[in-house]
């Protein structure tokens, strides 16, 4: 029986896909909101929410695990600024707002941002 696979491939190899998610997540963490395609925003949402949940622990093990993915300033902002603001929230840290299609190629565009 065929099973449904989780995640989108974006017509990229696994290394390129990981690099794409890392760079999008870094931009979202540092800027608070970014504009990207709808599919990328949906994938980014689950990726970032798992990292915020990890950052909410705030211990050394969580910091070291996040440092394997992100640079030091990104991890510092994630642990010291973003994670404490979601201390009493069990999930749903991001919001996706759909915009119209992009003029050049017609791709569906969305804004992803953190919930206040």
C-alpha positions in Angstrom: 0.0 0.0 0.0 1.4 3.4 -1.0 1.9 5.7 2.0 1.9 9.5 1.8 5.3 11.1 2.4 5.8 14.1 4.7 7.4 17.2 3.4 7.9 18.9 0.0 11.0 18.3 -2.1 10.9 21.6 -4.1 12.8 19.8 -6.9 16.0 20.0 -4.9 18.5 17.5 -3.4 18.4 16.9 0.3 21.3 19.2 1.0 19.9 22.0 -1.0 16.5 21.6 0.7 18.1 21.8 4.2 20.1 24.9 3.2 16.9 26.5 1.9 15.0 25.9 5.1 17.9 27.0 7.2 18.2 30.3 5.3 14.5 31.0 5.3 14.3 30.2 9.1 17.3 32.5 9.8 15.6 35.3 7.9 12.3 34.8 9.7 14.0 34.7 13.1 16.1 37.8 12.5 13.4 39.9 10.7 10.1 38.6 12.3 8.3 38.2 8.9 9.3 37.3 5.4 7.5 37.0 2.0 8.0 33.8 0.1 6.0 31.2 -1.9 3.1 29.6 -0.2 4.6 26.1 -0.3 7.9 27.2 1.2 6.0 29.1 3.9 4.1 26.0 4.9 7.3 23.9 5.1 9.1 26.7 7.0 6.3 26.9 9.5 6.7 23.4 10.8 10.5 23.7 10.7 10.6 26.9 12.8 8.0 25.8 15.2 10.0 22.8 16.2 13.1 25.0 16.7 11.1 27.4 18.9 9.8 24.5 21.0 13.4 23.3 21.4 14.5 26.9 22.3 11.8 27.1 25.0 13.8 24.6 27.0 16.7 27.0 27.1 19.2 24.6 28.5 22.7 23.9 27.2 21.7 20.8 25.3 19.0 22.8 23.4 21.5 25.6 22.7 24.1 23.2 21.3 21.5 21.5 19.1 20.3 24.8 17.7 24.0 25.9 17.1 24.4 22.9 14.8 21.8 24.6 12.5 22.0 28.3 13.1 24.7 30.9 13.8 25.3 32.3 17.2 23.4 35.6 16.8 20.4 33.7 15.5 20.4 31.2 18.3 20.8 34.0 20.9 17.8 35.9 19.5 15.8 32.7 19.3 16.5 31.7 22.9 16.6 35.1 24.7 13.9 37.0 22.8 11.5 34.8 20.8 11.2 31.7 23.0 10.3 33.5 26.3 7.5 35.3 24.6 5.8 32.0 23.8 6.4 30.5 27.3 2.7 29.9 27.9 1.8 28.9 24.4 1.7 25.2 23.4 2.3 25.7 19.7 1.2 27.8 16.7 4.0 30.3 16.8 3.7 31.4 13.2 1.0 32.7 10.9 0.8 32.4 7.1 -1.1 35.2 5.3 -1.8 34.4 1.6 -1.2 37.1 -1.0 -2.0 37.1 -4.7 0.1 35.4 -7.4 3.5 36.8 -8.3 3.4 38.9 -11.5 6.4 37.3 -13.2 5.6 33.6 -12.9 2.2 33.4 -11.2 3.5 31.6 -8.1 1.3 31.8 -5.0 2.9 34.2 -2.6 2.5 34.3 1.2 3.8 36.2 4.2 4.9 34.2 7.2 5.3 35.9 10.5 5.4 35.3 14.2 2.2 35.5 16.2 2.3 38.2 18.8 
